[in-house]
Amino acid sequence: MDSTLKCRTCGAAGEWNFSKNDLGESVCNLCGTQSFQQSRNETQDDDDAFTFGARTKRIRSGGRREPKQSKLKRKRQLITLDNCLHVVQSMLHIQAQALARLVHDPELPATVQSLWFHFLRMWDVSGSRPLLNVFLDFSSAQAADSGYETDWNLHLKGTQDAKVFSKFSYRHLLGLLYLACRVRQLGVLTSDIFFWVSTGQLPFANVLAQLPPDLQASVDPVRGYFNAKTKPNTVCASVVAQHATYLHYHLDLKLPPFNSGLACVNLCQSFQFPPAVWVHHTQLMAEYYRHSTAQVMDPQHLHHPYIQCEVDFIGALVAALKMTPRWNVWQYNNVRPQYNAPQADDRRTPLNPLRPNDLHEPPPSMVVSCFPDDGTPVLRSHLPALVDLCRQSLDAKKASVKLPPALEAHVQALDRLGRDTSDISATAALNPVAAFAPHYDRGVPVPDPTTGRWPCDDVAGEVGDEEGDDQCCFYPIYQQQLRTSGLGAWHAPLEYVVDMLAKYMDVPPGVVRDAIETIDRTISTRHVF
């Protein structure tokens, strides 16, 4: 550092020409001007003194360090229609394969595929908004922030008007599966679809998790579309019926008549009714078939929560039961009969009921089943996953709402069995706790203690004299005007049968009662009892 002082005013140089003032500044002795150079040097010396201990820069070996991922500008993922349709088509294929195994029809997936492509063509022709908007409605972020294709109008929303083709939710896939069963004439009911979904035999809640990770990541911003735990994706028989009717109308399909004969066979085998019930039902449906549902022409039918042909089916079934001798003396209990466990390839379903020879006591001809569908047992290795699913289904925000005691005890029992590892064997075995607690209980008739005879022994044609036939037949008729009066009370056997079939069909008992009155009124116009 240069310490020579020089005055800028008079040009005097040398330290002897400068002196210190009271503030310690250098002042020229000739002209009295303060030295600028000296002031700057002193300031620099002070700065050097105070910054002597500053942290030095560390140079790391191995090249330049990459910036953190959080600071990088990530490219926004694009939600394309191709990705969404690819995922939906893969999920629909998995469901079609599972349904084909349940109904024993290997040609069903091909029918589902043809209906799917027909749906895409009809949406392109008559859809009121772009199909991509259906998925973007479930986006976790704003539609413009989640990524979208250009040339799409995001402001086009769906409408509640069923006559406008603007809705396609995750539950509509079940409607496509039901329509495929109707095309194949498999006799499948909407309650069968609901039963298979609720028992896990038909994949619905976890289908997205079965796809490859890259497919899941492609629809991650619209994952809410496939979330089956949300309220818009809850399933019941009426929901399946409404979505099937909606697609039936907008796809302009002409379905074959409903195979009521096969549906009656499946139901009678599930409840193990006598053969006379199926015979009477076949005769009634051939004579008084009302709704063919080949094509939905009236838009008013879109708002009906049930399939009309299924309502006619259950009404004719109750009429067939009332035509069976001694149906009003059938007795039921909640004792479940012992049977041999079905093999892995012989899984019991409503369309593949338990074989009669698997029952030990009583004989098949004496059994009348009440609520025949069993709960699905859970493997012990699957208990932790089931407990986690139960916990995730509980809404943490509604802490004040308590679970029913039976359900809470059920979850605690599952958790206890999941923690208990003392009796786990090398092979997977069934645990005593059933998942999705059993929907129905199987019952057997009890013999009459006075006569010692089974109620199902007397079927049509087995009673010797005509007077006995007249005594054992009982066909009550309850019309609307009688039902609303004191004289129109339903007697216990008929009311029990109505409630039993209403639970099987997943409809309110009032729907079954109206169907019974309709079929009785139709029969009474031609016959006199």
C-alpha positions in Angstrom: 0.0 0.0 0.0 1.5 3.4 -1.0 2.0 5.6 2.1 3.2 8.8 0.3 0.9 11.8 1.0 0.3 14.5 -1.6 -2.1 17.4 -1.4 -4.5 17.7 -4.3 -4.9 21.5 -3.8 -1.3 22.9 -3.6 0.7 19.9 -4.7 2.8 19.6 -1.5 4.2 16.0 -1.0 5.8 14.3 1.9 4.7 13.5 5.4 6.5 16.5 6.8 4.1 18.8 5.0 1.1 17.3 6.8 0.0 17.3 10.4 -2.8 15.7 12.5 -5.9 17.6 13.6 -8.1 17.0 16.6 -10.0 14.2 14.8 -6.8 12.4 13.8 -7.0 13.5 10.1 -4.0 14.5 7.9 -4.2 18.2 7.0 -1.8 20.1 4.7 0.3 22.6 6.5 0.5 24.9 3.4 -3.2 25.2 2.3 -5.1 23.4 5.2 -6.7 20.8 2.9 -7.4 17.2 4.2 -5.6 14.5 2.4 -8.1 12.3 0.5 -5.5 9.5 -0.1 -4.8 9.2 3.6 -8.5 9.0 4.4 -9.1 6.3 1.9 -6.1 4.2 3.0 -7.2 4.4 6.6 -10.7 3.3 5.7 -9.3 0.3 3.8 -7.1 -0.6 6.7 -10.1 -0.6 9.0 -12.1 -2.8 6.6 -9.2 -5.2 6.3 -9.0 -5.4 10.1 -12.7 -6.2 10.6 -13.0 -8.7 7.7 -9.9 -10.7 8.6 -11.9 -13.6 10.1 -14.4 -14.1 7.2 -15.3 -17.6 6.2 -13.4 -18.8 3.2 -15.0 -20.6 0.2 -14.6 -24.3 0.2 -14.0 -26.0 -3.1 -15.3 -29.6 -3.2 -13.6 -32.2 -5.3 -15.6 -34.1 -7.9 -16.8 -31.3 -10.0 -19.7 -28.9 -9.7 -22.5 -29.8 -7.3 -25.9 -30.3 -8.8 -28.7 -28.0 -7.5 -31.4 -29.4 -5.3 -34.4 -31.0 -6.9 -36.8 -28.7 -5.0 -35.2 -25.7 -6.8 -35.5 -27.1 -10.2 -38.4 -26.1 -12.3 -40.3 -29.3 -12.8 -42.1 -29.8 -16.0 -45.9 -30.0 -15.5 -47.3 -33.4 -16.2 -49.7 -33.4 -19.1 -53.1 -35.2 -18.6 -54.0 -36.6 -22.0 -57.1 -38.3 -23.1 -55.0 -41.3 -24.4 -53.6 -41.9 -20.9 -57.0 -41.7 -19.2 -58.6 -44.0 -21.7 -55.7 -46.5 -21.6 -56.1 -46.7 -17.8 -59.9 -47.1 -17.9 -59.7 -49.7 -20.6 -57.1 -51.7 -18.6 -59.3 -51.6 -15.5 -62.4 -52.6 -17.5 -60.5 -55.6 -19.0 -59.6 -56.8 -15.4 -63.2 -56.5 -14.3 -64.5 -58.3 -17.4 -62.0 -61.2 -16.9 -63.2 -61.5 -13.2 -66.9 -61.4 -14.2 -66.3 -64.0 -17.0 -64.9 -66.4 -14.4 -67.9 -65.8 -12.1 -70.5 -66.4 -14.8 -68.5 -69.1 -16.6 -68.7 -67.3 -20.0 -65.3 -66.9 -21.7 -66.8 -64.8 -24.5 -67.9 -62.1 -22.1 -64.7 -60.0 -22.3 -65.1 -59.7 -26.1 -68.6 -58.4 -25.7 -67.4 -55.9 -23.1 -64.7 -54.7 -25.5 -67.2 -54.2 -28.3 -69.5 -52.2 -26.0 -66.6 -50.1 -24.9 -65.6 -49.1 -28.4 -69.2 -48.5 -29.3 -69.4 -46.1 -26.3 -66.3 -44.2 -27.6 -67.9 -43.8 -31.0 -71.3 -42.6 -29.6 -69.6 -40.1 -27.3 -67.7 -38.7 -30.3 -71.0 -38.3 -32.1 -73.5 -37.2 -29.4 -71.3 -36.2 -26.4 -72.1 -32.7 -25.1 -68.6 -32.0 -23.9 -65.0 -33.4 -24.5 -64.5 -36.7 -22.8 -61.3 -35.4 -21.2 -63.4 -33.0 -19.1 -65.0 -36.0 -17.4 -61.6 -36.8 -15.8 -60.5 -33.2 -15.2 -63.6 -32.7 -13.0 -61.8 -34.9 -10.4 -58.5 -33.1 -10.6 -56.9 -32.4 -7.2 -55.7 -28.9 -8.5 -57.2 -26.4 -10.9 -57.9 -27.7 -14.4 -55.5 -25.3 -15.9 -52.7 -26.2 -13.4 -53.1 -30.0 -13.7 -52.1 -30.1 -17.3 -54.4 -30.6 -20.3 -54.4 -30.8 -24.0 -54.9 -27.7 -26.1 -58.1 -27.0 -28.0 -60.3 -28.3 -25.1 -62.9 -26.1 -23.6 -62.5 -26.6 -19.8 -65.6 -24.5 -19.0 -68.0 -27.2 -20.4 -69.4 -28.9 -17.3 -71.6 -31.9 -16.9 -75.4 -31.6 -16.4 -77.9 -33.4 -14.2 -80.2 -33.8 -17.2 -80.2 -37.5 -18.0 -81.2 -36.8 -21.6 -77.8 -35.1 -22.3 -74.9 -37.4 -22.8 -72.4 -35.7 -20.6 -71.6 -38.0 -17.7 -69.2 -41.0 -17.4 -68.0 -41.8 -13.9 -66.1 -44.8 -12.6 -69.4 -46.5 -11.6 -70.5 -46.5 -15.3 -68.1 -49.4 -15.9 -70.4 -51.6 -13.8 -73.3 -50.5 -16.1 -71.2 -51.6 -19.1 -70.6 -55.0 -17.4 -74.3 -55.4 -16.7 -75.2 -54.5 -20.3 -72.7 -57.1 -21.6 -74.3 -59.7 -19.4 -77.7 -58.8 -20.9 -76.3 -59.1 -24.4 -75.0 -62.5 -23.5 -78.4 -63.5 -21.9 -76.7 -64.7 -18.7 -79.6 -63.9 -16.4 -77.5 -61.6 -14.2 -79.3 -59.2 -11.9 -78.1 -55.8 -10.7 -78.1 -57.2 -7.2 -75.6 -59.9 -8.4 -73.2 -57.1 -9.6 -73.6 -55.4 -6.3 -73.0 -58.6 -4.3 -69.9 -59.5 -6.2 -68.5 -55.9 -5.7 -69.3 -55.9 -2.0 -67.6 -59.3 -1.4 -64.6 -58.4 -3.5 -65.2 -61.1 -6.2 -65.6 -58.4 -8.8 -62.7 -55.9 -8.5 -63.8 -52.3 -8.0 -62.1 -50.6 -5.1 -58.5 -51.6 -5.8 -58.3 -52.0 -9.6 -56.0 -49.0 -10.1 -53.4 -50.5 -7.7 -53.2 -53.6 -9.9 -51.9 -51.6 -12.9 -48.2 -51.0 -13.7 -46.7 -47.9 -11.9 -46.2 -46.0 -15.1 -49.9 -46.2 -15.8 -50.8 -45.1 -12.3 -48.4 -42.1 -12.5 -49.9 -41.0 -15.8 -53.3 -40.3 -14.1 -52.0 -39.3 -10.7 -53.5 -35.7 -10.9 -57.0 -37.2 -11.5 -56.7 -40.1 -9.1 -59.9 -39.0 -7.5 -61.8 -40.3 -10.5 -60.9 -43.9 -9.6 -61.3 -43.5 -5.8 -64.0 -45.9 -4.8 -64.2 -44.7 -1.2 -65.7 -41.4 -2.1 -69.5 -40.8 -1.9 -69.9 -40.3 -5.7 -68.5 -43.8 -6.2 -70.5 -45.8 -3.7 -72.2 -48.8 -5.2 -75.6 -50.4 -4.7 -78.1 -52.3 -7.0 -80.1 -49.1 -7.8 -76.9 -47.3 -8.8 -75.9 -50.1 -11.2 -79.4 -50.0 -12.6 -79.4 -46.2 -13.2 -76.0 -46.3 -14.9 -77.0 -49.2 -17.1 -80.2 -47.5 -18.1 -78.3 -44.3 -18.9 -75.9 -46.1 -21.1 -78.6 -48.2 -22.7 -80.4 -45.0 -23.7 -77.5 -43.0 -25.0 -75.7 -45.9 -26.8 -79.0 -46.7 -28.6 -78.7 -50.4 -27.8 -81.3 -53.0 -28.6 -81.0 -55.7 -26.0 -82.4 -59.2 -26.2 -85.2 -60.1 -23.7 -84.2 -60.6 -20.1 -83.4 -64.2 -19.4 -85.7 -64.6 -16.5 -85.6 -68.4 -16.6 -81.9 -68.6 -15.9 -82.2 -65.9 -13.3 -85.0 -67.8 -11.6 -82.8 -71.0 -11.7 -80.0 -69.2 -10.0 -82.2 -67.7 -7.3 -84.1 -71.0 -6.6 -80.8 -72.8 -6.3 -79.4 -70.2 -3.9 -82.5 -70.4 -1.7 -83.0 -74.1 -2.6 -86.7 -73.6 -3.3 -88.7 -76.6 -4.5 -88.8 -77.2 -8.3 -92.5 -76.2 -8.4 -91.5 -72.6 -7.8 -89.4 -72.5 -11.0 -92.2 -74.2 -13.0 -94.8 -71.7 -11.8 -92.5 -68.7 -12.4 -91.7 -69.9 -16.0 -95.4 -70.1 -16.8 -96.1 -66.7 -15.3 -93.3 -65.0 -17.2 -94.4 -66.6 -20.4 -98.0 -65.4 -19.9 -97.6 -62.0 -18.2 -94.2 -60.6 -19.4 -94.6 -56.8 -19.3 -91.3 -55.0 -20.0 -89.0 -56.4 -22.6 -86.5 -53.5 -22.3 -85.2 -54.1 -25.8 -84.7 -50.4 -26.2 -85.2 -47.4 -23.9 -87.5 -45.1 -25.9 -89.1 -43.0 -23.2 -86.7 -40.6 -21.5 -88.8 -40.8 -18.3 -87.4 -44.3 -17.7 -84.0 -42.7 -17.2 -85.1 -41.5 -13.8 -86.4 -44.9 -12.6 -84.0 -46.3 -10.0 -84.6 -50.0 -11.0 -84.7 -52.1 -14.1 -88.3 -52.7 -15.0 -87.8 -56.3 -16.1 -86.2 -57.2 -12.8 -89.1 -55.7 -10.9 -91.5 -57.8 -13.0 -89.2 -60.8 -12.3 -89.3 -60.5 -8.6 -93.1 -59.9 -8.6 -93.7 -63.1 -10.6 -91.4 -65.0 -8.3 -93.5 -64.1 -5.3 -96.6 -65.1 -7.2 -94.9 -68.4 -8.1 -94.1 -69.0 -4.4 -97.8 -68.3 -3.4 -98.8 -70.9 -6.0 -96.6 -73.6 -4.4 -98.5 -75.8 -2.0 -97.8 -75.3 1.7 -95.5 -72.3 1.2 -97.2 -70.5 4.1 -96.1 -73.2 6.6 -92.4 -73.2 5.7 -90.4 -72.5 8.8 -87.0 -70.9 8.9 -84.2 -70.6 11.4 -80.7 -69.1 11.4 -78.8 -72.5 11.8 -76.2 -72.7 9.1 -75.9 -76.3 7.7 -72.6 -78.0 7.6 -71.0 -78.5 4.2 -67.7 -79.4 2.7 -65.6 -76.4 1.8 -65.5 -75.8 -1.9 -62.3 -76.2 -3.8 -60.3 -73.3 -5.2 -61.8 -73.8 -8.7 -65.3 -74.4 -7.4 -66.0 -71.1 -5.7 -69.6 -70.7 -4.7 -71.3 -67.7 -6.3 -75.0 -66.8 -6.8 -74.6 -68.3 -10.3 -72.6 -71.3 -9.1 -74.4 -72.2 -5.8 -73.4 -74.8 -3.3 -74.0 -78.3 -4.7 -76.8 -80.2 -3.0 -74.7 -83.2 -2.3 -72.4 -81.1 -0.1 -75.1 -80.8 2.5 -75.2 -83.4 5.2 -78.6 -82.9 7.0 -81.4 -82.5 6.0 -81.8 -83.8 2.4 -81.8 -81.2 -0.4 -85.5 -81.6 -1.1 -86.3 -80.5 2.5 -84.0 -77.4 2.6 -85.4 -73.9 2.2 -82.6 -71.4 2.5 -83.0 -68.0 4.0 -80.5 -65.4 3.0 -78.1 -67.8 1.2 -75.0 -65.7 0.5 -72.1 -66.3 2.7 -69.4 -63.8 3.8 -66.0 -64.1 2.2 -63.3 -65.4 4.6 -60.0 -63.7 4.8 -56.5 -65.2 4.7 -54.5 -64.5 7.9 -51.8 -63.0 5.8 -54.3 -60.4 4.4 -55.5 -59.3 7.8 -53.0 -56.3 8.2 -54.0 -54.9 4.8 -57.7 -55.3 5.7 -57.2 -53.5 9.1 -55.4 -50.7 7.3 -58.2 -50.4 4.8 -60.7 -50.2 7.7 -58.7 -47.4 9.4 -58.3 -45.4 6.2 -62.0 -45.6 5.6 -62.7 -43.8 8.9 -63.0 -40.1 8.5 -60.6 -38.4 10.9 -62.6 -35.1 10.7 -65.7 -36.7 12.2 -64.1 -37.8 15.4 -67.4 -37.3 17.3 -69.1 -40.0 15.2 -68.6 -43.4 16.8 -68.6 -46.7 15.1 -71.4 -49.2 15.8 -70.3 -51.6 18.6 -70.5 -54.6 16.3 -68.3 -53.1 13.7 -65.8 -51.7 16.2 -65.5 -55.2 17.8 -65.1 -56.7 14.4 -62.2 -54.3 13.6 -60.6 -55.0 17.0 -60.9 -58.8 16.4 -59.1 -58.4 13.0 -56.4 -56.3 14.6 -55.9 -58.9 17.4 -55.7 -61.8 14.9 -53.2 -59.8 12.8 -50.9 -59.3 15.8 -51.1 -62.8 17.1 -48.4 -64.8 15.3 -48.1 -67.7 17.7 -50.3 -70.1 15.8 -49.4 -69.2 12.2 -48.6 -72.3 10.3 -46.5 -72.7 7.2 -49.5 -72.9 4.9 -52.1 -70.1 4.6 -55.4 -71.1 6.4 -58.7 -69.4 6.8 -59.3 -67.5 10.0 -62.6 -67.5 11.8 -63.3 -63.8 11.2 -65.1 -63.1 7.9 -64.4 -59.9 6.0 -67.4 -57.8 4.9 -69.5 -59.5 7.5 -71.9 -62.1 6.1 -74.8 -60.6 4.2 -77.2 -63.4 4.7 -77.7 -66.5 6.9 -78.6 -69.9 5.5 -81.6 -71.6 7.2 -83.3 -75.0 7.2 -86.9 -75.8 7.8 -88.0 -77.3 11.1 -90.3 -80.4 11.0 -93.8 -80.0 12.4 -93.7 -81.3 16.0 -97.3 -82.5 15.8 -97.0 -84.5 12.5 -93.2 -85.0 12.3 -93.3 -84.1 8.6 -91.1 -81.6 6.9 -92.9 -78.5 5.4 -91.4 -79.1 2.0 -92.5 -82.7 1.7 -95.9 -81.7 0.1 -95.1 -80.3 -3.3 -97.4 -80.0 -6.3 -98.8 -83.4 -7.3 -97.8 -85.4 -4.2 -101.1 -85.0 -2.3 -103.5 -87.8 -2.9 -107.0 -86.3 -2.8 -108.3 -83.0 -4.3 -109.5 -81.8 -0.9 -105.9 -82.0 0.4 -104.8 -79.9 -2.6 -107.4 -77.3 -1.9 -106.4 -77.2 1.8 -102.7 -76.8 1.2 -102.9 -74.0 -1.4 -103.0 -70.5 -0.1 -102.9 -67.5 -2.5 -103.6 -64.2 -0.6 -104.2 -61.0 -2.6 -103.6 -57.6 -1.1 -104.5 -54.7 -3.2 -103.7 -51.0 -2.5 -107.1 -50.2 -1.0 -106.9 -53.2 1.3 -103.3 -52.6 2.4 -104.1 -49.1 3.6 -107.1 -50.3 5.7 -107.2 -52.4 8.8 -108.3 -55.4 6.9 -105.3 -55.4 4.6 -102.6 -56.4 7.1 -99.9 -58.7 5.6 -99.7 -62.0 7.2 -96.3 -63.2 8.5 -95.3 -65.8 5.9 -95.8 -63.4 3.0 -94.2 -60.5 4.7 -91.2 -62.6 5.6 -90.8 -63.8 2.0 -91.1 -60.2 0.7 -88.4 -59.0 3.1 -86.2 -62.0 2.3 -86.3 -61.4 -1.5 -86.0 -57.6 -1.0 -82.7 -58.1 0.7 -81.5 -60.5 -2.0 -82.5 -58.0 -4.7 -81.2 -55.0 -2.8 -84.4 -53.1 -3.2 -86.9 -51.7 -0.6 -89.7 -54.0 0.5 -92.2 -51.5 -0.9 -90.9 -52.1 -4.4 -91.5 -55.8 -4.1 -95.0 -55.2 -2.7 -95.9 -53.0 -5.6 -94.6 -55.6 -8.0 -96.7 -58.2 -6.3 -99.8 -56.1 -6.6 -99.2 -55.4 -10.2 -98.8 -59.1 -11.1 -101.9 -60.0 -9.0 -103.9 -57.3 -10.7 -102.8 -58.5 -14.1 -103.7 -62.1 -13.3 -107.0 -61.1 -11.8 -108.1 -59.4 -15.1 -108.0 -62.8 -16.8 -108.7 -65.3 -14.0 -111.1 -65.4 -11.1 -109.8 -66.9 -7.9 
